[in-house]
Amino acid sequence: MRILQVTNFVSHLQLPVARSIASIVGEKNFRFAAMSKIDPNRVSLGWSDVDNDPWILKTYNSTQDMSKFNDWWDQADAIICGERLFEKMMSRVLNKKICFYMSERWWKPPIGAARILHPKFFKMILKFRELAKNPKFHYLPKGPYASKDIDFLCNLKERKWKWGYFRDNLKFTKKLNNPKPLSKVLWVGRMLSWKRVDTLIYALENLDKQGIKAFLTLVGDGPYRKKLEYLAKRILKPSSYIFIDPIEVHKVSKLMSENDIYVLPSSAYEGWGAVINEAMSSGCAIVASKTAGAAGAMIKNNFNGLLFESGNWRELSFKLRLLIDDKNFGYKLIKEAKHTIENDWSANCAANRFISVANSILSDKLPPIYNNGPMSKA
């Protein structure tokens, strides 16, 4: 089977699944097409597009690669496309070739579904609705909210499969026997208002008022950093937190393994939140906003992590105290999070499942049924 994966740019968030697919079907049967160069803001945060696997096509950088991309688009047996190339998708499905479109949620707040009022967006939606009628078209929503957003536009029935972001298999170094107390809290990312990092700072202040000791590490940069630094300086003890400049992506997992609790406080604007995948793989207890895509997809409250309402610093503070007061409960969550990644949400699992489902569709057979994780019914 020949597979083409299409995405915006080469990144550590897309390559793990790509490498797994390539290893399964063989490099000659796989291509990964990046449509644009990675933006400077992400480069400043340690992202890189220097990977040169032989199956990568950098269409923005080479007319030859663009030509190869077009050939593969027409000839591949299955396509996974993360770009809104709906006209090309329509041409493909009309030729009775399967196409899987993947995306984060469409109706991110604060604008939400009001985007439909924009003439350009409305025109695009009409194309999508027509495309969705074709039985060769399938959808891979990155999280349950992405799935619900598309339900607003059309009914894809049995052609909607759970998807997300996937990381390389990481070496799990945290010792789970004789657990130590959990008190080191971590956040990593771009410091933007919708990331709600201020919620985490207020939660730490509340813990301190209760006499609960915790240390907060905030890693990253962005337009909101100065405000966060000012807030932390105003309400937290100097010995209880630290701000660290962005670090290279490949160093994040080591930092996570050195901490105890990872918090994702983002608003519903967080389409997925791939740091959750990495934190679960690195041995952190997870506390995440219910509205983040990764949390909705992978976290079961009180089983492999804790969920709270975005923006509710009191609830976040309560959840953190649960972990700090009861290390055994925290390590139970860590163990289950590790199993969740290994059994359902690894890159290799996603690649194998996608290939199995695609093969079944191409052979006009009933696809395998998965109860959880990628390629289970959305």
ZIWO-V648989 format. One record per residue. PHI is phi in degrees with one decimal (999 if undefined). OMEGA is omega in whole degrees, -180 to 180 (* if undefined). Layout:
# ZIWO-V648989
PHI&OMEGA ; PHI&OMEGA
This chain:
# ZIWO-V648989
999&179 ; -102.8&-175 ; -125.1&174 ; -116.0&174 ; -109.8&-177 ; -119.4&-179 ; -146.6&-176 ; -70.8&179 ; -149.1&178 ; -69.2&180 ; -154.3&179 ; -67.6&179 ; -84.9&-178 ; -104.6&-173 ; -67.5&-179 ; -56.6&177 ; -66.4&179 ; -58.4&-179 ; -65.6&178 ; -66.6&178 ; -61.7&-179 ; -60.2&-179 ; -71.2&-178 ; -82.6&-176 ; -90.3&-177 ; 95.5&-175 ; -59.7&-179 ; -71.6&-178 ; -104.9&-177 ; -141.6&171 ; -136.9&180 ; -122.2&-175 ; -104.5&174 ; -97.3&-172 ; -93.1&-179 ; -151.1&179 ; -79.2&180 ; -62.2&-175 ; -78.2&-175 ; -57.8&-180 ; -60.4&179 ; -72.4&177 ; -60.2&-180 ; -65.4&179 ; -97.1&175 ; 96.8&178 ; -76.6&-178 ; -148.6&176 ; -124.1&-177 ; -84.1&-180 ; -57.7&-176 ; -129.0&174 ; -56.1&-173 ; -62.6&-178 ; -94.6&179 ; -83.5&175 ; -111.6&178 ; -99.9&-172 ; -64.4&-178 ; -76.2&-171 ; -117.1&-172 ; -153.7&176 ; -65.6&178 ; -66.2&178 ; -65.7&178 ; -64.0&178 ; -64.4&178 ; -63.6&178 ; -58.0&-180 ; -63.3&178 ; -64.7&180 ; -67.5&179 ; -58.9&-179 ; -77.9&-169 ; -103.3&-177 ; -61.9&178 ; -73.8&179 ; -143.0&179 ; -125.1&168 ; -110.6&-174 ; -122.9&178 ; -99.4&178 ; -106.6&-178 ; -84.7&180 ; -91.8&-170 ; -69.5&178 ; -67.3&177 ; -65.7&178 ; -62.9&180 ; -61.7&179 ; -59.0&-178 ; -68.8&-177 ; -68.7&175 ; -66.5&174 ; -89.5&175 ; 62.9&175 ; -118.2&-172 ; -75.8&-180 ; -143.5&177 ; -107.9&176 ; -94.6&178 ; -116.4&179 ; -161.0&165 ; -80.1&-176 ; -67.5&180 ; -84.3&-170 ; -102.1&179 ; -65.9&174 ; -69.6&7 ; -85.0&-177 ; -76.0&177 ; 61.0&-177 ; -68.9&177 ; -64.2&176 ; -57.8&-177 ; -62.8&-178 ; -76.4&179 ; -76.3&-176 ; -53.6&-179 ; -65.8&180 ; -67.8&180 ; -62.3&178 ; -62.7&178 ; -63.9&179 ; -62.9&178 ; -60.8&177 ; -64.2&-179 ; -64.2&-180 ; -61.0&178 ; -67.5&178 ; -61.6&-176 ; -65.7&179 ; -73.1&-176 ; -77.8&-178 ; -66.1&178 ; -86.0&-179 ; -94.6&179 ; -129.7&-177 ; -124.6&177 ; -115.7&179 ; -74.8&177 ; -88.2&-180 ; 108.2&-176 ; -65.3&-179 ; -74.6&174 ; -63.3&179 ; -63.0&180 ; -66.1&179 ; -62.3&180 ; -71.2&176 ; -59.8&178 ; -65.4&-175 ; -97.8&-173 ; -162.2&178 ; -109.8&-178 ; -90.3&175 ; 51.7&-175 ; -91.9&-176 ; -113.6&-179 ; -129.3&-172 ; -126.5&-179 ; -62.5&-179 ; -148.1&179 ; 179.8&171 ; -107.7&-176 ; -137.5&-179 ; -110.0&174 ; -61.2&175 ; -64.4&-178 ; -102.1&177 ; -73.8&-178 ; -81.7&-174 ; -106.5&-176 ; -71.4&179 ; -80.7&-176 ; -97.3&175 ; -90.4&-179 ; 49.9&-174 ; -63.7&176 ; -89.1&179 ; -58.3&179 ; -99.1&-178 ; -147.5&-176 ; -96.2&-174 ; -107.0&-174 ; -129.5&168 ; -139.8&180 ; -135.7&175 ; 159.0&176 ; -85.6&-176 ; -86.8&-180 ; -118.9&-176 ; -60.8&-176 ; -74.4&174 ; -74.6&175 ; 56.0&179 ; -65.8&177 ; -59.8&177 ; -57.4&-179 ; -67.4&179 ; -66.5&177 ; -64.0&179 ; -64.4&178 ; -66.2&176 ; -61.5&-180 ; -64.7&177 ; -62.3&-179 ; -62.9&179 ; -63.9&179 ; -89.0&-179 ; 80.2&180 ; -96.2&-178 ; -88.9&175 ; -149.5&178 ; -119.8&-175 ; -108.5&174 ; -114.4&179 ; -115.3&-175 ; -118.5&177 ; 142.6&180 ; -151.7&-180 ; 148.9&-175 ; -64.0&-177 ; -97.0&-173 ; -62.0&-177 ; -60.5&178 ; -64.3&180 ; -67.9&178 ; -63.1&179 ; -64.8&180 ; -62.6&-180 ; -62.1&180 ; -63.4&-177 ; -77.2&-171 ; -119.7&180 ; -111.5&174 ; -70.6&-178 ; -55.7&-177 ; -83.1&-174 ; -106.0&-178 ; -156.9&174 ; -152.2&172 ; -101.4&179 ; -124.2&177 ; -64.6&-179 ; -53.5&178 ; -116.2&-180 ; -62.8&-174 ; -55.1&-175 ; -70.5&179 ; -95.5&-175 ; -65.4&-177 ; -61.9&177 ; -64.1&178 ; -62.7&178 ; -61.3&-179 ; -65.6&179 ; -86.8&178 ; -109.9&-173 ; -108.0&-172 ; -128.6&174 ; -111.3&-178 ; -115.1&172 ; -116.6&-174 ; -94.0&-170 ; -58.6&173 ; -77.9&-180 ; -67.2&177 ; -70.3&179 ; -77.2&-176 ; -58.7&177 ; -133.6&-177 ; 103.6&-172 ; -66.5&176 ; -60.5&178 ; -65.6&176 ; -54.6&-176 ; -69.2&180 ; -66.1&177 ; -65.1&180 ; -75.7&-174 ; -99.6&175 ; 94.1&176 ; -93.8&166 ; -76.7&-173 ; -101.0&169 ; -125.6&-171 ; -135.1&173 ; -64.0&-180 ; -61.6&-172 ; -85.6&179 ; -76.1&-176 ; -58.8&-179 ; -62.9&179 ; -64.6&179 ; -63.0&-177 ; -84.5&-168 ; -111.3&-173 ; -97.8&172 ; -107.1&-172 ; -55.8&180 ; 69.3&178 ; -112.4&178 ; -126.1&179 ; 172.4&179 ; -123.5&-180 ; -117.0&177 ; -146.2&179 ; -74.3&-179 ; -56.5&179 ; 90.0&-178 ; -91.4&-176 ; -69.2&177 ; -67.4&178 ; -66.1&178 ; -61.3&179 ; -61.0&178 ; -62.7&-179 ; -65.6&178 ; -63.5&180 ; -65.1&177 ; -55.8&-178 ; -74.0&-179 ; -69.9&-179 ; -76.2&-174 ; -131.0&-177 ; -64.5&-180 ; -65.6&175 ; -63.8&179 ; -60.5&-179 ; -73.1&173 ; -63.5&178 ; -62.6&-180 ; -62.4&179 ; -62.2&-178 ; -68.5&177 ; -63.9&177 ; -59.3&180 ; -65.5&180 ; -59.6&179 ; -66.0&-175 ; -66.5&-173 ; -89.7&-173 ; -127.3&-168 ; -119.7&174 ; -84.3&178 ; -62.2&-179 ; -66.1&177 ; -62.7&-179 ; -61.2&-179 ; -63.3&180 ; -61.7&-179 ; -68.0&179 ; -60.5&-179 ; -62.4&179 ; -64.5&180 ; -66.5&-180 ; -61.5&178 ; -61.1&180 ; -63.6&180 ; -63.3&-180 ; -64.3&-179 ; -95.3&-178 ; 57.4&177 ; -113.3&176 ; -68.6&-179 ; -71.2&177 ; -62.6&-180 ; -105.6&176 ; -113.8&-176 ; -80.2&-178 ; -142.4&172 ; 81.7&-176 ; -59.7&179 ; 69.2&163 ; -81.2&-175 ; -67.8&180 ; -90.0&*
